[in-house]
Amino acid sequence: MPIHPTDGDNTPDLSHLELRNSYMSHQDYRNWIIPMEAELAVLKDLGYDIDLSKHFGKSYYLNNATDTFSSGFTSDATQAVGLHLYGNENTITQNSDISTSGEGSFGVRIDGVENTYTLADGKTINATGKENIGLGVTWGQNHEINLAADSTVTATAADGVVVSFDFGENLFGAYSTHKGSYIFYDSNWEFDLKPSQETSEALVKEFNIDNATITGGKAAIYIADNAHVENINITGNTTINGDIISDWNSVSSGPQSKVQRKNAAGIWVAVDPSDPEQIYFTNVNLNGDVFSEIQINGSINGDNGIYNTLKLNNAQSSVLEVTGPTIAVYSLNNDGLIMLDNIVTLTTQTGTITTTADPWTNYGAGLGVDERLNLGANMKQIDIPVELA
């Protein structure tokens, strides 16, 4: 366990446990507001009466581990965490069920860099408490998240979020260090710094949902303004109950922190929103099949007031049904069939919807361009032109 040895005057300190971003550390940036399991274990060894099994199911602190979490976790404790990935480049499969009901709990919390997490076939995360998050990715870059066939993740409280991509805030508040994807702002010096080696790429490279079901109260999928998710891949007979919300704008995070990119000289500079080539987009890729449909019982909303970065791509022979009431994306590229029910608003930042000219195969053979975008009875008209790709 790393320990902070001395303060600035070189006097012994030894009172801070130096786990990355941790509540008990001496670091300028801490996005944990509770002790990690290892920190609680130290306090227990010092004589405090702590039942670790009520607060954490299992934590992985090592790097390059491959393991299966099979013991499961059930807790009604406040701010419990069923499964925590701290280390880097781990491959962890959850082959058991997690249930949390205490306020502010996580089913799964993922930190580190380049971790691969899979919720196995038929397994569940059931986060029912107030302000619960089913699965949260809160630090790092290039993670891969997989929800396998027949798996289920729920966060059904009114403020529950099923899958959250969010670095959170520094516990020191607004006048402190702020970090995120391609973001490092120091309010003490009032300028942007070179992003950390652990946050210089997308927080999540691939988020794969295959024949799974997720159900959320506040949101099914939430992307914060400090977190870049490169690809959300939805396949098979997936059902999403709740909204997909993205506050990621690829320009700024808060009033001062700028999202950065490397220029031709390798120098980190602020993203120029007038140049779409500089924008870090999120691709929502839908790849269903002719025998089933992908259902999104909620809105798809990337309208954050700065730059909508959601690209909605419906593949050929993919059937998508969205119940709305809102679809607000950067672009909508439809090569399959989209059925819109109860949609009140459909907007794209590009101002168009694109589709292919070729007849849609199998189930939708011979459908015309207009028929591929079935607006439903409650949406009387659409002012966006449909263009052939």
N, C-alpha and C positions, 0 to 999 in steps of 0.2 A: 504494500500500500504506500503510494507516494505521500510524503508529508512536507509541508512548507517549513523550511529550516529556520530562516531568519527574516526579520523585517528590514526596512531600508537602512537602519542604523547598525545592522549586523548583530543585533541582540537576538538571542534564541527565541523562536516563536513556538513551533511544534504543536500548534493548536488547530491547524487546518489540514484536512486530508485533500490532497491535490488530484482528485479525479477530474477529468475534463468537464468543464461547465457545471461543476457540481455545487450544490447548495452550501456545503461546508468548506469549499475551497477558498483560496485567497486570490482568485482570478478576477480580472476586471469584467469578464463576461460570464454570466451564469444564467442558463435558462432552465435550471432545475429549481423548484421551490420547495422540495422535500428532500430528505436524505436518500441517497441510493441504497441499495441493499447492502453493499459492502460497508458503507458508512454506518448503517444501523448495526451491522455485525460487530464493528469495532466498539460501538457504544454498549452492545450486549456483553462483549468480553470485558468491558470496564465495570460491569456490575449492574447496568440498567436492565430493568425487567421488560424485555421486548420479545414478542412472539413474531419472529420473522415471517412465519408461514401465513400470517394474516395480511401482510403488507406486500409481499412479493412471492410470485410462483417460482421463477427461476431467472437468473441473470447470467449473461455470457460476457465475461470481461476479456477473454483471450482473443487472439487473432487467428485467422485461417482454420477455424474449427468447423467440423461437419458433424451435426448432431440432430437428434429427434427429441423434441419435448413431448413426452408421453404421459407425464404425471397429472396434467390438468391443474386447474386453479379455480377456487370459489371463495369469494370474500365479500363481506359487507363493510369492510374498513374504509374510512375516508382516504382518498388519494392512494389507493392500492394499484399495483402494477402486476398483471398476470405474467408477462414475459418481457424481459428487457434485453436488447442487444446493444452492448456498449462497444465491443471490440470491432475490428476491421476485417473485411473479406471473409466473413463467416457464412456458412450455408446451413440454415436452421429450418427444419420442418416442424410445424406444430401438428402433431398427430393426437391431439386430445382437445377437450373443451375448456374454455375459459369463461367464467361468469363473474362480473363485478356489479355491485349495487350501491357501494358507498360513493358519496359525492366526490367529484373530481378525479375519478379513477380512469386508468388506461387498461384496456384488455392487453394490448401489445404496444410497447414503445421502442422505437428503433433509432439509435444514434450510430456513431461510427462512420466508416467509409466502405462503399462497395459490398454491403451485406446483401445476401439473398435470403429472403424469407418466404416460406410457403405455408399457407393454411391448407392442410391435406383434405382429400376427398371426404365429404360428409361431416367435417368437423365444424365447430361453432365458436364464435366469440359473441357473448351476450352481455353487453354493457348497458344496464338499465338505469343506473343511478343518475342523479342530477349532474349536468355538465360532464358526462362520461364521454370518452372517446374509445371507439372500438379498436382501431389501429391507428397509431400516430407515428409519423416519421418526423423527427425533431432536430436532426443534425446530420451534417455530412454531405456526401455526394455519390452519385452513380449507384444508388441502391436499386435492387430489383424486388418487387413485391408481387406475389402470386396468390390468387384465390382460386383454388382448384374446384373441380366439378362437385356440385351439390354441397359446397361449403356455404355457411351462412354467417354474416356479421350484422349485428343489430346494435343500435344505440337509440332507443325509442323514446327517451325523455324529450320534452319540448326543446331543450337546448342540447340534445345529444348529437354527436357527429360520428358517423360510421368510420370513415377513413379521412384522416386529417394530415395534410402536408403543411407544416407550420413550425418554423424555428422558435416561435414564441417571442417573448420579450425578455430583455435583461432584467433581472430582479432589482437592479439598481435604478431602474426607471428611465425616463426619457433623456435625462442628462447624463448619458453614459455611452458605452460602446454598443453599437448595433450591428448585428451580423445576419447574413442570409446568403442565398445563392448569388454569387458575384457581388456581394455587398460587404463592406467593412467601413463603418463610419464611426469616428471618434468625436464625440461632442465636446470633449475637453479642448481639442485642437480645432474643432469645427471644420474638418475636411475629410474627404474619403481617402482611405488607405488601400493598399493592395489587398485583395481578398485572401483569406487563409488558404493554404494548400488543401484544406479539407472542405472548402466551400467555393472553389473556383470552377465547378461544373454543376450540372443539374443535380438537385437534391435526389430526385428519382429519375433513373434512366427509363425504366419500364415498369408500368403498373398493369398487370394482366389479370383480367376477370374472366374466367371461363366457366360458363354454366353455373354461376354462383348467384346467390341472392343477398343483397344488402339493403337494410332498412334503417333510415335515420329520421329523427325528429326535426332537428334544425337543418341538417344537410346529410346527404348520402356520401358525397365527396366534397371536401373543402380544400382549396388551395389558397394559402395566405399570400399577402403581397410581398413576402420575403422568401418565397419558395418556388423554384422552377421544377415542374414535372414535365419531362420531355414527351413521353408517350403514355397514353391510357388506352390499352387494347382490350376491347370488350368483344367476346366471342360467344357462340353457341346460344343457348336458351337462357341468357342472363336476365335477371330482373333487378332493377334498381328502383327502390321505393324511397323517394326523397329527391331533393335538388342536387344538381352538380353546380357548385359555386366556385368561381375563380376570381380572387382579388389580385392575382399576379398580373402586373402590367408591363413588366420588363423595362421600366423607366425609373421608378423610384419606390422606396419603401418608407412611408412616413413623409414628413415635410422636408427632410434634408437628405436622407440616405439615398444615394444614386446607385442604380444597377449599372455595372461596368462590363466592358468587353476589352479584349486585347486588340490594339490597332496593328497596322502592318509592321510597325517597329517592335511589337511585343510589349507595348506599354498599356497599362490598364487605364481606360478613359471611360467617361460616361456614355451610355447608349444614346444615340441620336434617334428619337422616335419618328423623325421625318423619313428615315431610311428603313423600310421593312426588312432589308437584308440584315440589319443589326438586331432585330427583335428576336428574343428567345420565346418561341411559340410553344404551346401545348397542343399536341395532336391527339384528338379523341377519335380513335380508329375503331370502327364498328365492322365486325366480320362475322355476321350470322350465317345462316344457311336457309335453304328453301323449305325446310321441314319445320322450322321453328322461327321465333322472332325474338329480338331483343326488346325488352320493355323498359322504358324510363318513365316511371310514374311521378313526374315532377318536372321542374324547369331545368334548362341548361343555360346558365347565366354567367357570362364573362364580362358584363358591362360594369367596369369598375370606375368609370369616369375619366380614365387617363388613356389606356390602350387595351383594347380587347384582344387577348392573345389565344383564345380558344379556336382551334380549327376542327370542325366537325366533318369527318370523312366516312361516308357510308359506302362500303365496298359492294362490288357486283355480286348479285345473288344474296344480298343481305337485306333482311326485313327489319325495319326499326319502327317502333311505335312510341311516340312521345305524347304525354297527356298534359304537359304544360303547367301553368299558363304562358310561360315565356321561353323563347329561344333567342338568345342574344350572343352571337359568336362573331369571330373575325371573318370566317368564311365557312360556307357549307358546300361540300363537294359530294354529290349524290350519284352513285353509279348503280344503286339498288332501288329499293322501294322504301319510302318514308311515309308513315301514316301519322298525321297530326290530329289529335283529338283535344278539344277544349283549349287550343292554343289561341291566345288573344294577341300576342305580339311576337313577330318573327323579324329579327334585324340581323344584318351582317355588316361588318365594317367595310368590306369591299364593295358593298352595294349590289352584289349579284349572288345568284346561286348557280353553280355549274353542275352539269350532268353529261353523261356520254351519249353519243348519237346511236351507238349500236343497240339493237333490241336486247332487253334484259333476258337472261337465260332462264330456262326451265319454268319455274312457277310464274314468273312475270313476263313470259315471252310475248313480244308484240306490244308491250305497253308503250304509249307515247310519252314524250317528255313531261307533259302536264300531269299524266296519270301516275307517274312515278312519285310525284309529290302530292299526296292525297291530303287536302287541307282540312277535311272534316266539316261537319255541319256548323260548328260554332265559329269558324273563321271565315268571314264572308269574302274577304279579298286579300290579296297580297300585292304589295306595291314593288316588290323586288323582281327584276327581270330574271328569267331563267335562261342561262346561256349554255350552248354546247361547248364541251371542253375540246 
